[in-house]
Amino acid sequence: MERWVEKLFTEDVLKEASSRYGANASDAKKLGDFENYVYEVERDGRPFILRLTHSSHRSKKELEGELKWINYLHGHDIQVSLVHPSKNGELVEVLPVDDSFFYVCLFDKAPGTSIKMNSPEFGPELFRKWGAITANMHVVTENYHSAETERLRWDEDDLIELEKFIDPIKDEMIIEGNRQLVATIQQLPQTKETFGLIHSDIHMGNFFYEDGNIHVFDFDDSMYFYFVSDIAIPLYYSTWWKYREETLEKRSAFGAEFLTHFLKGYVSVRPMNLEWLERLPLFLKLRDYTLYGVFHKKMDLSIGHEQENKLVAGIRERLISNEPMVDLNYGEILGKLTV
């Protein structure tokens, strides 16, 4: 979280936010604070997830759009965390702080537990189910009345303009590479089947697993973008987290295995053609650029964030050398799905 926002967030803000939903914050458990403040709180003896978003990050209408879509998905049997209204009947409560606001919402706590890279469940069965729930979200959303949901298009996000956050001299090559990639993606065809509202961040940190079922949460990055990006993101993060210090060859070997099983689940619900599959490298590269910008936007990397600096250096090296996260034969992978 940006330092100036941290100064605005107090225990009183947390208590007031909880009270708006009839929840108890006395034993609140902090779960995250990177882009939002996220806490586990209790209400009527049950755990819930309380999220506070600063107005510098999202508008109230954007949040309402996100939450309405989540409840739409929930109403169509997608395993996502239901959003609850406040005591005032609002999905989003507004807490004024100085000259800004914290926006508050309350979710069911997803059942199950997180999956780690060394978990025994991290394997083909999980990958297939991961692909299937992603496809189910896309199928349901094709018929969603998007006019009811005010979320940004991908190219309206501030991270599209990396020069706002990174050194324009040191990273001139990265800024120009990002501009060219954005321009290329903007030319791709947009249809009901290819472009719509997506989660945009379905990695292992954003779902729990229970009794063979995946429960997706954290829709904060949801946006209007190409559906194929929701395939690129799981591939990107699974490879990056597990093999980021390995060679391209090793990353690609894992990536091929992961994507084959993920797509087996995906195409069991929704078709995928080779033309769009071969565009995955564009979206994998875009995530490299976006993540590079996120680290610079959210953190002061000059004050000793050793682990983060190492991650950023790895991304930068890959971008400068134009090395992909993975180098895959997509036709071969698609062929395996039809055997």
Buried (B, 14 or more C-beta within 10 A) or exposed (E): BBEEBEEBBEEEBBBBBBBBBBBBBEEBEEBBBEBBBBBBBBBEEEEBBBBBBBBEBBBBEBBBBBBBBBBBBBEBEBBBBBBBBBEEEBBBBEBEBEEEBBBBBBBBBBEBEEBEEEEEEBEBEBBBBBBBBBBBBBBBBEEBEBEEBBBBEBBEBEBBBBBEBBEEEEBEEBBEBBBEBBEEBEEEEEEEEBBBBBBBBBBBBBBBBEEEEBBBBBBBBBBBBBBBBBBBBBBBBBBBEBBBEEEBEBBBBBBBBBBBBBBBBBBEBBEBEEEBBBBBBBBBBBBBBBBBBBBBBBBEBEEEBEEEBEBBEBBBEBBEEEEBBBEBEBEEBBEEBEE
